[in-house]
Amino acid sequence: MLVDSIVLVKPASTTHGNDMDQRCIFLSFSDFGGGNYKFNTPANSYIAPPGYYMLFVLKPKAESISGENKIPSNAVFVHIS
């Protein structure tokens, strides 16, 4: 499986019209072959404040039918403290 990027997405808040805490953080990663990847968490709490995030692995645009969009995996919830 080819991996284009690995991202953390902060779940949206449904209590207000705009969510100042919403964010998408692209993580650096290394491919160890055989479907094994190692990714680095954000450097500090200014980039990723503590809390729950959805972790997505994105396949390249070339693998989509239209060639226009990256293909996301199912989300896995992770907690950053």
C-alpha positions in Angstrom: 0.0 0.0 0.0 1.3 3.4 -0.9 1.0 6.1 1.7 0.9 9.8 0.7 0.5 11.3 4.1 -0.5 10.7 7.7 -2.6 13.3 9.5 -4.1 14.1 12.9 -7.5 15.8 12.8 -9.0 17.4 15.9 -12.7 16.4 16.1 -15.1 19.3 15.6 -17.0 20.9 18.5 -20.8 21.0 18.0 -21.5 23.6 20.6 -20.7 26.8 18.6 -21.0 28.1 15.1 -17.2 28.3 14.6 -14.7 26.0 16.1 -11.4 27.7 16.9 -9.8 24.4 18.0 -10.4 22.6 14.7 -7.1 21.6 13.1 -5.4 19.2 10.7 -1.8 18.3 11.4 0.4 16.6 8.8 2.9 14.2 10.4 6.3 13.3 9.1 6.7 9.5 8.6 9.2 6.9 7.5 8.4 3.7 5.5 10.0 0.6 6.9 8.6 -1.7 4.1 6.0 -4.4 4.4 3.3 -1.9 5.3 5.1 -0.7 8.4 5.4 3.0 9.0 6.8 5.1 11.8 5.4 8.6 12.3 6.5 11.5 14.6 4.1 13.2 16.9 3.9 17.0 16.9 6.8 18.8 18.6 4.8 20.7 21.2 1.4 21.5 22.6 1.1 24.7 20.5 0.9 22.6 17.4 -1.3 19.9 19.0 -3.0 20.8 22.3 -3.8 17.9 24.5 -6.9 15.9 23.7 -8.4 13.4 21.3 -7.5 13.3 17.6 -8.5 11.2 14.7 -5.5 9.6 12.9 -5.9 9.1 9.2 -3.5 7.5 6.6 -4.0 9.0 3.1 -3.3 7.1 -0.1 -2.1 9.1 -3.1 -4.4 10.9 -5.5 -3.3 8.6 -8.4 -5.1 5.7 -6.7 -8.5 7.4 -6.7 -10.9 6.9 -9.5 -10.9 10.6 -10.5 -7.3 11.2 -9.7 -8.4 14.4 -7.9 -8.5 13.4 -4.2 -6.4 11.5 -1.7 -8.1 8.4 -0.2 -8.4 8.4 3.6 -8.4 5.3 5.8 -10.9 4.8 8.6 -10.1 7.0 11.5 -8.5 5.7 14.7 -9.0 7.9 17.8 -5.7 8.7 19.7 -5.2 10.7 22.8 -2.3 13.2 23.1 -1.5 14.2 26.6 
